[in-house]
């Protein structure tokens, strides 16, 4: 099951990218891309999460192509917002 959501860019995109790289290092997240977009994956105890993001002006479009069935899209959205903003 895939899911998508949009988050606003509330600060300089390069600063947000720097923070994201630090968070990815803290959580063993595999990432390929740059500050404008990319793909990522993370392992959890109940399964892997795979997704991508793309910056469009002042918003980021997130799209998740794989997630554990027991993790809702809202929970993923909340976790990403918690760690990035």
C-alpha positions in Angstrom: 0.0 0.0 0.0 1.4 3.4 -1.0 0.7 6.7 0.5 1.6 10.4 -0.1 1.5 13.7 1.7 2.8 17.2 1.4 4.8 19.2 3.9 5.6 22.9 3.8 9.2 24.2 3.4 9.4 26.4 6.5 13.1 27.2 6.3 16.0 27.3 3.8 15.9 24.0 1.9 19.6 23.5 2.2 19.4 23.8 6.0 16.4 21.4 6.1 18.4 19.0 3.9 21.4 19.2 6.3 19.1 18.4 9.3 17.6 15.5 7.3 21.0 14.0 6.6 21.8 14.1 10.3 18.5 12.4 11.1 19.1 9.8 8.5 22.5 9.0 10.0 20.9 8.6 13.4 18.3 6.2 12.1 20.3 4.1 9.6 18.3 5.4 6.6 19.6 4.6 3.1 19.4 7.7 0.9 20.2 8.6 -2.7 19.5 12.1 -4.0 20.1 15.7 -3.1 18.3 18.7 -1.6 15.8 18.8 -4.5 14.6 15.2 -4.3 15.6 11.6 -3.8 14.8 8.1 -2.7 15.2 6.5 0.7 14.6 3.4 2.7 14.6 2.6 6.4 14.3 -0.7 8.3 12.0 -1.0 11.3 11.5 -3.9 13.6 8.2 -4.7 11.7 9.4 -4.1 8.1 11.0 -1.8 5.7 9.7 1.6 4.5 10.7 2.8 1.0 9.8 6.2 -0.4 10.8 9.3 -2.3 10.5 13.1 -2.0 10.5 16.0 -4.4 10.8 19.7 -3.6 8.3 21.8 -5.5 8.9 25.5 -4.5 7.7 25.9 -0.9 6.4 22.3 -0.4 7.8 18.8 -0.3 5.9 16.0 -1.9 6.5 12.7 0.0 5.5 9.3 -1.6 5.9 6.0 0.2 5.9 2.9 -2.1 6.4 0.3 0.6 5.5 0.2 4.3 4.6 -2.4 6.9 0.8 -3.0 6.9 0.7 -2.2 10.6 2.1 1.3 10.2 -0.5 3.9 9.0 0.3 6.7 6.6 -0.6 9.2 9.3 1.9 7.7 11.6 4.7 7.9 9.0 3.7 11.5 8.3 3.8 12.4 12.0 7.2 10.8 12.4 8.7 12.7 9.4 7.3 16.0 10.6 8.5 15.3 14.2 12.1 14.7 13.1 12.4 17.4 10.4 10.5 20.4 11.8 
